Amino acid sequence: MTIIESAAEVNKPVNEVYAFLSNMNNHQQLMPENIYNWESTEDDARFTIQNMAKLAIKISSRIENQELTAIPTEKAPFDVELKWTVTDNGNGTTTAKHIISADLNMMMKMLASGPLQKLADHQTEKLKEILG
């Protein structure tokens, strides 16, 4: 299993960061430009990654103000789990961590781990930018 992580400190309380992340409609704002055909509801999203794949994901578990996990709802190119954890820093700020766990063979790991790390980094930076 390949684990890709990215974290950012957000200047908002944990409940606000969690509320934003728990609604899949908000995730479109976190996506890079190579994501298109975005459709979402509060619990799921489907989109196309340019030159790669179509993906449909849904939130599979929620732990209030702590963690969200999303998994593919249709056959994906590889098994993947997208997780966000939020930690209250005790000073009105929150550490948000995006963890992508992907079951990649050696070839896929060489091809996909760079873009997946870029995606995780992009999403945590955008989250920090949007929520301040």
N, C-alpha and C positions, 0 to 999 in steps of 0.2 A: 504494500500500500504506500503510495506516495502522499506525503502530507505537505501542504503548502500553506504558510501562515503569513498574515500581515496584520499589524495592529496600529491603532491611532488613538490619541487622547482627544476626546471631544468635550468642548466646554458647555456641556448640558448635563442635567441630572440623568441618572441611569434610566428612570421610567420614561423620559422623553426619547432617549436614544432607542430603547426597546420598542416603544410604541411606533416609531418611524420604521424600524427594521421589521416589525411583525406584520406590516402591511406590504404585500408584494407589489402593489401599485407604486409604491415609493422607490422600488429597486430600479426602475427604469432610469431614474435620475443618477444612479450610481454606475451605470453601464458606460463602457467606452464607445467610441464612434462606430466600431465595426460590428455593433449589435443593431439589428433592425427587425422589422415585422414584429414588434413588441405587442403582446396582448397580455393583460393580467387582470386578476381579481385580488381580493384581499389575501387569499390562500394559495394561489398558483400563478404561474407565468409561463408563457411560451414565446420563444424568440429564435432568431437565426443569427449564428455567428458567421460573419462573412468568411467565405472560402473554407469553412470548417463543417458545421453541423447545425441542425435544428435541435433545439432543446426544449423540453417541457418539464417544469419542476413544480413541486408543491411542498408546502410546509408540512413536515411529517410530525414534528413535535415542537412544543412551546413550553418553556419553563419561565414563567413571568419574571421579567427584569433580570434574567440570567442568560438564557440560551434559546436559540432558534435553529432548527435543522430542516433543510430542504433536500429532497431527493427527486430523481427523475420519475415522471409518471409514464413515460413511453420509453421504448428502447433507446438508450444513449450509446454513443460510440464506445464507452467504457463505463464501468460502475463508478459513480461519483456521489459524494455527499458534500453539501455546502452547509457550513455551520457558522453562526455568529454567536460569540459570547460577549456579554457586556458586564463590566465590573465597576462598581461604585468606588471611586477613589477617595470618597469621604470629604471632598472639598468642592462639591458641585460639579466636578468633572467625571467623565466616564471613560474607561478604556474599552474600546470596541475591538474585538479580534475576529478576523475572518479566517476560517480554517477550511481548506478544500482538501478532501481526502479522495484520491482517485486510484483506482485499480488499473495501473498502467504496466504493460509489458515493456521490455527494454527499449524497443523501437518507439512505442508511443511515448515513453518517458522522455526520450531524446527530443521528440517533436513537440510534445505538449507541455512539459514542465515549465519552460520559459514563458510561453503565453499565459499559462495558468497563474504563474507568480505575478506577471504583469497585471492580470485581471484583479487578483486579490489586492495588490498594492493600489491600483487605480480606484477600486471600490472603497477602500479605507480612507484614501485621500479625499475622495468626493464626499464621503460621509462627514468628514471633518469640515470640509468647505461649506456644505449645505447647512449643517447644524451649528457651525461656528465653533 
